[in-house]
């Protein structure tokens, strides 16, 4: 007979070891922003609810404007921030961090989809994984042929005609076409 597992008494939990503090490091685009408020604006974009007015809310959270700022002036401030190339580069950089951070959840969801044969997208999930693990390979053979024989024949005919004309008009067989140096003629 297997002994029953011992129950843990309530309130007797063991201490969890504290994690090392991890300070998020800003990337080069975030560090290139002119102020901490600009960095706070980029971070606030990921905290506010997306939709109409999200940029204005993020600008307010970041400390832009003042208590007496009109909605129009806040909209202008938010628009200028959102359209600044440096801010856009920082947003792109933060997007990449968020996407990489969500990869474990995406992989877990895909694994769950593949392990559920009754799911309507089961076959699509399998195909997606297989396409990335064993991509389909195609090979193309390109054969280029170039027949220069007619060109050589025409060149030979032209050279023969030149030789015939030079003989008929008693011209020298070769003509010297080297340029004369202006110093040599002087």
NORJOLIN-V381117 format. One record per residue. N is the residue number from 1. PHI is phi in whole degrees, 0 to 359 (* if undefined). OMEGA is omega in degrees with one decimal (999 if undefined). D_FIRST is the distance of its C-alpha to the first C-alpha in whole Angstrom. Layout:
n=<N:N>
phi=<PHI:PHI>
omega=<OMEGA:OMEGA>
d_first=<D_FIRST:D_FIRST>
//
This chain:
n=<1:2:3:4:5:6:7:8:9:10:11:12:13:14:15:16:17:18:19:20:21:22:23:24:25:26:27:28:29:30:31:32:33:34:35:36:37:38:39:40:41:42:43:44:45:46:47:48:49:50:51:52:53:54:55:56:57:58:59:60:61:62:63:64:65:66:67:68:69:70:71:72:73:74:75:76:77:78:79:80:81:82:83:84:85:86:87:88:89:90:91:92:93:94:95:96:97:98:99:100:101:102:103:104:105:106:107:108:109:110:111:112:113:114:115:116:117:118:119:120:121:122:123:124:125:126:127:128:129:130:131:132:133:134:135:136:137:138:139:140:141:142:143:144:145:146:147:148:149:150:151:152:153:154:155:156:157:158:159:160:161:162:163:164:165:166:167:168:169:170:171:172:173:174:175:176:177:178:179:180:181:182:183:184:185:186>
phi=<*:275:290:291:296:287:277:276:286:296:84:251:272:278:288:272:294:292:283:296:293:248:270:295:264:281:280:297:289:293:291:282:292:291:209:293:296:295:295:295:297:298:294:293:300:270:257:278:290:294:131:297:88:295:295:294:298:295:295:294:298:281:97:277:77:217:298:268:294:285:302:293:292:294:296:294:300:296:295:296:296:294:261:287:299:292:293:297:295:292:297:300:298:292:303:298:297:294:294:297:291:271:301:301:294:295:293:297:294:294:298:297:296:292:278:246:298:279:293:293:256:304:294:296:297:297:298:296:295:296:297:274:278:233:296:294:249:235:234:236:247:247:241:249:241:228:255:266:302:299:295:295:295:296:297:296:294:295:295:294:295:297:297:295:292:295:289:295:264:53:266:298:294:238:248:280:249:289:292:275:285:295:287:290:278:282>
omega=<-179.3:-179.9:180.0:179.3:-178.7:178.3:176.5:179.5:178.6:179.2:-178.9:178.5:178.3:-178.3:175.4:-179.4:179.7:177.5:173.9:177.4:-180.0:176.1:179.3:178.8:176.4:178.0:-176.9:-179.3:177.5:-179.9:-179.5:179.3:-172.7:-176.5:176.8:178.5:177.4:177.2:178.6:177.6:-179.7:179.8:-178.6:178.3:-179.6:-179.4:-177.0:178.8:-178.8:178.3:-177.5:177.2:-177.7:179.9:179.4:178.7:179.4:178.8:178.1:178.1:-178.6:177.1:176.6:-178.8:177.3:-176.0:-176.0:-179.5:179.5:176.6:179.8:179.7:176.6:177.3:178.6:178.5:-178.5:179.7:179.3:177.6:-176.4:-177.9:176.6:-177.1:179.6:178.3:178.9:177.1:178.6:177.3:178.6:179.5:178.3:176.1:-179.4:177.6:-178.4:179.2:178.9:-179.1:180.0:-178.9:179.2:178.4:179.9:179.3:178.3:179.1:178.8:177.3:178.1:179.2:-178.6:-178.3:178.2:-176.3:-178.7:-179.6:-175.5:179.3:-179.2:-178.2:178.4:178.4:177.8:179.9:-179.6:179.9:-179.0:177.7:-179.2:-179.0:179.9:-177.5:177.9:-179.3:174.6:176.8:-179.7:175.4:179.9:179.7:-178.7:177.5:178.0:-179.8:-178.2:-176.6:179.9:-179.9:179.3:179.4:179.9:178.3:178.9:178.8:180.0:179.4:178.0:179.2:177.3:179.2:179.0:-179.0:178.7:178.2:-178.0:-177.0:176.4:175.5:176.6:-175.5:177.6:179.2:179.7:-178.1:178.6:-178.3:178.4:179.0:-177.5:178.6:-177.8:-179.4:-176.7:999>
d_first=<0:4:6:9:12:15:18:21:24:27:30:28:29:29:33:34:36:40:41:44:47:48:52:53:55:58:60:63:64:63:64:68:68:71:69:66:66:67:63:62:63:61:58:59:59:56:55:57:57:59:62:65:66:63:65:67:64:63:66:66:63:64:67:70:73:73:73:76:76:76:74:76:77:73:73:75:73:70:72:74:70:68:71:72:71:69:67:66:65:63:61:61:59:57:56:55:53:51:51:49:47:46:45:41:41:43:41:38:39:41:37:36:39:38:35:36:38:39:41:44:45:42:45:47:44:43:47:48:45:46:50:49:47:49:52:55:57:61:64:67:70:74:77:80:83:86:90:92:95:97:97:98:101:102:103:104:107:108:108:111:112:113:114:117:118:118:120:122:123:124:121:119:116:114:114:114:111:110:111:114:114:116:117:118:120:122>
//
